[in-house]
Amino acid sequence: MISKDLKNRLDTFIDAIIAIIITIMVLELPAKSWQNHVHITDFFLAVGVYAVSFCFVANVWYQQATLFSTVKRIPRRIVIWEFILVFLLSLVPALTRLMSGDVEILSVEIYGALYLLVITVFRIISRTIVHQQARNKAEMQRIYTSIYGTHNLENVLMIAAIMVLAIFFPKAAYVLYIAIPIRSFFTIDSDARELTGIQQMGTTGRHDYLRMNREQQMKFRRLVGEFIRESRGAHGDTAATKAAWEKFSTAAQQELKIDPATLNQWFTAFQQVKKNGKAETTAKRPTPDRSRQS
């Protein structure tokens, strides 16, 4: 494990590199005179290419920041993978410059291959960091796969389909690449909330979760994610937090037949991080109303 100070310096280093990558991409936009509207079309095509690359890089930064905010120390091997990730991202400006001039089949195919490599490396990083927080590695592997596996597979299939499309319509394929980071941007936060909730379940709860079928797991993760989002939005308001728990408990009972007493056994507390990321408070979930169980 590397020290907290070194981990913070790694965060700063990666932030700086990504900022430089985005700066280089925007500097590559053509700055020719628009006299007689000769170069307007070329300029807006280049802006479209830049938008795809910007979303790609910005989404990686967001996922990186979300992932690293959950830990204070990381394994040393993660540093090597981070350097590999940054190396791959540093190739984005070159491909962006290449396609700003003329979007061709080969350049779009190479871009897709780079996309796949970045996704693969980042998943190695995220899986390693998630696993280090678990005592039962095999159990956490199954939980991680159940939460992230579907989205990972869908992204890979989307990239593969776009690469096939690029053989016939390279410009259309390149534009479609923007759908992947936009989709990932909206799913990563939801996945992270669900994983946080499952991680903070008791041992019995995690075992019972893994015994659910796929449809039940998806429903349960959705309910957990909603509960975490609402309880964090309560900002310490006891009444609002209790209302979020009661809503969660009722929905779990109605949709999955999980009684409040079982939920009470599964969940003991949720660690909530303040918005500034500098402090943590332990917010115990409200005690369920026992009178409802009689």
BARONU-838703 format. One line per field, with one value per residue (C-alpha): x, y, z; residue number from 1; residue in one letter. Coordinates in nm, 3 decimals. Layout:
x	[X, ...]
y	[Y, ...]
z	[Z, ...]
k	[NUM, ...]
r	[A, ...]
This chain:
x	[0.000, 0.120, 0.085, -0.209, 0.020, 0.151, -0.203, -0.305, -0.007, -0.106, -0.458, -0.311, -0.075, -0.356, -0.582, -0.304, -0.235, -0.603, -0.629, -0.329, -0.481, -0.805, -0.609, -0.405, -0.723, -0.887, -0.569, -0.586, -0.914, -0.862, -0.838, -0.869, -1.045, -1.419, -1.412, -1.678, -1.779, -1.517, -1.396, -1.711, -1.805, -1.455, -1.455, -1.785, -1.684, -1.366, -1.572, -1.786, -1.476, -1.343, -1.678, -1.653, -1.297, -1.380, -1.669, -1.443, -1.163, -1.393, -1.590, -1.271, -1.174, -1.518, -1.510, -1.153, -1.247, -1.557, -1.358, -1.061, -1.282, -1.389, -1.039, -0.749, -0.478, -0.431, -0.213, 0.122, 0.030, -0.250, 0.013, 0.143, -0.208, -0.273, 0.034, -0.090, -0.430, -0.276, -0.053, -0.357, -0.546, -0.247, -0.301, -0.648, -0.526, -0.326, -0.630, -0.849, -0.608, -0.599, -0.977, -1.028, -0.884, -1.061, -1.257, -1.139, -1.212, -0.869, -0.862, -1.212, -1.120, -0.806, -1.015, -1.251, -0.958, -0.827, -1.172, -1.169, -0.821, -0.912, -1.229, -1.034, -0.757, -1.001, -1.205, -0.888, -0.818, -1.171, -1.205, -0.875, -0.972, -1.317, -1.171, -0.916, -1.203, -1.351, -1.248, -1.415, -1.255, -1.458, -1.785, -1.693, -1.593, -1.944, -2.104, -1.887, -1.971, -2.343, -2.344, -2.093, -2.090, -2.396, -2.287, -1.933, -2.060, -2.303, -2.025, -1.800, -2.081, -2.162, -1.801, -1.782, -2.102, -1.977, -1.646, -1.839, -2.049, -1.727, -1.638, -1.934, -2.005, -1.693, -1.828, -2.155, -1.963, -1.736, -2.032, -2.191, -1.884, -2.012, -2.304, -2.073, -1.921, -2.257, -2.420, -2.134, -2.157, -2.516, -2.466, -2.138, -2.287, -2.583, -2.355, -2.131, -2.428, -2.553, -2.209, -2.174, -2.504, -2.424, -2.077, -2.229, -2.473, -2.399, -2.248, -2.588, -2.734, -2.460, -2.503, -2.878, -2.826, -2.603, -2.871, -3.125, -3.182, -3.063, -3.398, -3.429, -3.072, -3.141, -3.458, -3.284, -2.987, -3.226, -3.400, -3.069, -2.944, -3.262, -3.240, -2.877, -2.951, -3.249, -3.078, -2.778, -3.011, -3.165, -2.843, -2.886, -3.259, -3.381, -3.740, -3.633, -3.388, -3.654, -3.897, -3.634, -3.584, -3.957, -3.997, -3.707, -3.841, -4.194, -4.076, -3.846, -4.133, -4.380, -4.146, -3.912, -4.096, -3.812, -3.959, -3.844, -3.684, -3.460, -3.357, -3.286, -3.048, -2.881, -2.812, -2.658, -2.523, -2.427, -2.106, -2.190, -1.922, -1.973, -1.984, -1.641, -1.492, -1.287, -1.487, -1.710, -2.000, -2.174, -2.545, -2.732, -3.048, -3.359, -3.498, -3.796, -4.137, -4.184, -4.556, -4.586, -4.453, -4.719]
y	[0.000, 0.351, 0.630, 0.868, 1.156, 0.970, 0.872, 1.241, 1.334, 1.066, 1.215, 1.559, 1.424, 1.249, 1.557, 1.770, 1.526, 1.506, 1.886, 1.904, 1.641, 1.841, 2.163, 2.005, 1.881, 2.224, 2.386, 2.151, 2.306, 2.480, 2.858, 2.964, 3.273, 3.234, 3.480, 3.386, 3.099, 2.873, 2.706, 2.711, 2.351, 2.225, 2.410, 2.268, 1.918, 1.959, 2.080, 1.767, 1.548, 1.742, 1.697, 1.318, 1.314, 1.562, 1.346, 1.040, 1.194, 1.384, 1.069, 0.880, 1.165, 1.158, 0.783, 0.810, 1.083, 0.891, 0.573, 0.729, 0.938, 0.617, 0.517, 0.681, 0.433, 0.215, -0.087, -0.012, -0.209, 0.040, 0.308, 0.111, 0.066, 0.437, 0.519, 0.282, 0.451, 0.798, 0.677, 0.553, 0.877, 1.079, 0.921, 1.077, 1.421, 1.261, 1.067, 1.374, 1.576, 1.299, 1.284, 1.660, 1.665, 1.365, 1.091, 0.765, 0.400, 0.319, 0.616, 0.537, 0.170, 0.267, 0.504, 0.218, -0.006, 0.270, 0.295, -0.077, -0.061, 0.232, 0.057, -0.263, -0.090, 0.120, -0.186, -0.357, -0.052, -0.024, -0.396, -0.398, -0.100, -0.243, -0.580, -0.430, -0.302, -0.648, -0.925, -1.192, -1.142, -1.412, -1.270, -0.916, -1.041, -1.180, -0.861, -0.640, -0.853, -0.848, -0.466, -0.361, -0.667, -0.579, -0.223, -0.335, -0.593, -0.347, -0.090, -0.348, -0.462, -0.101, -0.031, -0.351, -0.260, 0.092, -0.043, -0.264, 0.037, 0.235, 0.005, 0.144, 0.483, 0.610, 0.959, 0.827, 0.573, 0.838, 1.053, 0.751, 0.706, 1.000, 0.785, 0.561, 0.822, 0.997, 0.668, 0.577, 0.919, 0.853, 0.487, 0.508, 0.717, 0.484, 0.178, 0.336, 0.403, 0.048, -0.097, 0.123, -0.006, -0.372, -0.333, -0.195, -0.480, -0.733, -1.069, -1.239, -0.973, -1.010, -1.388, -1.353, -1.095, -1.335, -1.603, -1.381, -1.430, -1.162, -0.982, -0.968, -0.837, -0.557, -0.455, -0.467, -0.260, -0.001, 0.028, 0.052, 0.321, 0.525, 0.494, 0.609, 0.903, 1.015, 0.966, 1.167, 1.434, 1.458, 1.623, 1.493, 1.561, 1.275, 1.289, 1.286, 1.003, 0.799, 0.862, 0.739, 0.423, 0.358, 0.402, 0.163, -0.091, -0.082, -0.115, -0.407, -0.582, -0.527, -0.599, -0.861, -0.995, -0.885, -0.804, -0.497, -0.714, -0.878, -0.539, -0.425, -0.721, -0.661, -0.289, -0.142, 0.195, 0.396, 0.597, 0.934, 1.158, 1.532, 1.723, 1.875, 1.523, 1.613, 1.450, 1.155, 1.102, 0.782, 0.814, 0.524, 0.430, 0.483, 0.194, 0.044, 0.086, -0.251, -0.198, -0.258, -0.608, -0.719]
z	[0.000, -0.072, 0.183, 0.190, 0.092, -0.212, -0.311, -0.298, -0.512, -0.763, -0.775, -0.842, -1.109, -1.297, -1.273, -1.420, -1.705, -1.798, -1.793, -2.028, -2.259, -2.291, -2.347, -2.627, -2.794, -2.796, -2.929, -3.226, -3.344, -3.680, -3.647, -4.011, -4.140, -4.206, -4.492, -4.747, -4.512, -4.668, -4.348, -4.134, -4.216, -4.137, -3.807, -3.684, -3.793, -3.587, -3.290, -3.318, -3.317, -3.017, -2.834, -2.867, -2.733, -2.456, -2.330, -2.347, -2.139, -1.900, -1.824, -1.735, -1.501, -1.335, -1.284, -1.153, -0.906, -0.791, -0.737, -0.556, -0.327, -0.149, -0.036, 0.146, 0.045, -0.261, -0.351, -0.515, -0.827, -0.892, -0.958, -1.257, -1.394, -1.347, -1.555, -1.826, -1.818, -1.849, -2.134, -2.326, -2.264, -2.386, -2.730, -2.760, -2.880, -3.162, -3.284, -3.243, -3.458, -3.717, -3.747, -3.735, -4.085, -4.232, -4.057, -4.213, -4.144, -3.999, -3.762, -3.630, -3.581, -3.389, -3.176, -3.093, -3.000, -2.772, -2.614, -2.537, -2.386, -2.160, -2.040, -1.970, -1.776, -1.573, -1.479, -1.355, -1.139, -1.003, -0.933, -0.743, -0.528, -0.453, -0.357, -0.119, 0.095, 0.141, 0.376, 0.167, -0.177, -0.353, -0.224, -0.327, -0.673, -0.721, -0.589, -0.811, -1.115, -1.042, -1.019, -1.286, -1.510, -1.717, -1.790, -1.873, -2.119, -2.275, -2.329, -2.493, -2.722, -2.813, -2.906, -3.111, -3.297, -3.366, -3.497, -3.741, -3.845, -3.903, -4.192, -4.386, -4.225, -4.041, -3.969, -3.824, -3.615, -3.469, -3.367, -3.197, -2.978, -2.775, -2.653, -2.448, -2.211, -2.175, -2.080, -1.845, -1.681, -1.574, -1.476, -1.279, -0.997, -0.963, -0.965, -0.700, -0.468, -0.509, -0.437, -0.127, 0.004, -0.060, 0.095, 0.413, 0.454, 0.723, 0.634, 0.641, 0.415, 0.154, 0.153, 0.108, -0.167, -0.361, -0.334, -0.511, -0.882, -1.126, -1.146, -0.767, -0.733, -0.980, -0.797, -0.460, -0.583, -0.723, -0.386, -0.201, -0.439, -0.393, -0.015, -0.006, -0.236, -0.029, 0.308, 0.193, 0.062, 0.408, 0.536, 0.889, 0.912, 1.132, 1.007, 0.641, 0.702, 0.882, 0.595, 0.345, 0.551, 0.581, 0.206, 0.143, 0.393, 0.253, -0.109, -0.021, 0.156, -0.129, -0.425, -0.278, 0.027, 0.259, 0.597, 0.797, 1.067, 0.807, 0.665, 1.019, 1.055, 0.717, 0.755, 1.066, 0.953, 0.647, 0.627, 0.472, 0.326, 0.348, 0.023, 0.079, 0.101, 0.412, 0.686, 0.745, 0.980, 1.071, 1.022, 1.174, 0.993, 1.201, 1.398, 1.211, 1.369, 1.544, 1.573, 1.198, 1.238, 1.485]
k	[1, 2, 3, 4, 5, 6, 7, 8, 9, 10, 11, 12, 13, 14, 15, 16, 17, 18, 19, 20, 21, 22, 23, 24, 25, 26, 27, 28, 29, 30, 31, 32, 33, 34, 35, 36, 37, 38, 39, 40, 41, 42, 43, 44, 45, 46, 47, 48, 49, 50, 51, 52, 53, 54, 55, 56, 57, 58, 59, 60, 61, 62, 63, 64, 65, 66, 67, 68, 69, 70, 71, 72, 73, 74, 75, 76, 77, 78, 79, 80, 81, 82, 83, 84, 85, 86, 87, 88, 89, 90, 91, 92, 93, 94, 95, 96, 97, 98, 99, 100, 101, 102, 103, 104, 105, 106, 107, 108, 109, 110, 111, 112, 113, 114, 115, 116, 117, 118, 119, 120, 121, 122, 123, 124, 125, 126, 127, 128, 129, 130, 131, 132, 133, 134, 135, 136, 137, 138, 139, 140, 141, 142, 143, 144, 145, 146, 147, 148, 149, 150, 151, 152, 153, 154, 155, 156, 157, 158, 159, 160, 161, 162, 163, 164, 165, 166, 167, 168, 169, 170, 171, 172, 173, 174, 175, 176, 177, 178, 179, 180, 181, 182, 183, 184, 185, 186, 187, 188, 189, 190, 191, 192, 193, 194, 195, 196, 197, 198, 199, 200, 201, 202, 203, 204, 205, 206, 207, 208, 209, 210, 211, 212, 213, 214, 215, 216, 217, 218, 219, 220, 221, 222, 223, 224, 225, 226, 227, 228, 229, 230, 231, 232, 233, 234, 235, 236, 237, 238, 239, 240, 241, 242, 243, 244, 245, 246, 247, 248, 249, 250, 251, 252, 253, 254, 255, 256, 257, 258, 259, 260, 261, 262, 263, 264, 265, 266, 267, 268, 269, 270, 271, 272, 273, 274, 275, 276, 277, 278, 279, 280, 281, 282, 283, 284, 285, 286, 287, 288, 289, 290, 291, 292, 293, 294]
r	[M, I, S, K, D, L, K, N, R, L, D, T, F, I, D, A, I, I, A, I, I, I, T, I, M, V, L, E, L, P, A, K, S, W, Q, N, H, V, H, I, T, D, F, F, L, A, V, G, V, Y, A, V, S, F, C, F, V, A, N, V, W, Y, Q, Q, A, T, L, F, S, T, V, K, R, I, P, R, R, I, V, I, W, E, F, I, L, V, F, L, L, S, L, V, P, A, L, T, R, L, M, S, G, D, V, E, I, L, S, V, E, I, Y, G, A, L, Y, L, L, V, I, T, V, F, R, I, I, S, R, T, I, V, H, Q, Q, A, R, N, K, A, E, M, Q, R, I, Y, T, S, I, Y, G, T, H, N, L, E, N, V, L, M, I, A, A, I, M, V, L, A, I, F, F, P, K, A, A, Y, V, L, Y, I, A, I, P, I, R, S, F, F, T, I, D, S, D, A, R, E, L, T, G, I, Q, Q, M, G, T, T, G, R, H, D, Y, L, R, M, N, R, E, Q, Q, M, K, F, R, R, L, V, G, E, F, I, R, E, S, R, G, A, H, G, D, T, A, A, T, K, A, A, W, E, K, F, S, T, A, A, Q, Q, E, L, K, I, D, P, A, T, L, N, Q, W, F, T, A, F, Q, Q, V, K, K, N, G, K, A, E, T, T, A, K, R, P, T, P, D, R, S, R, Q, S]
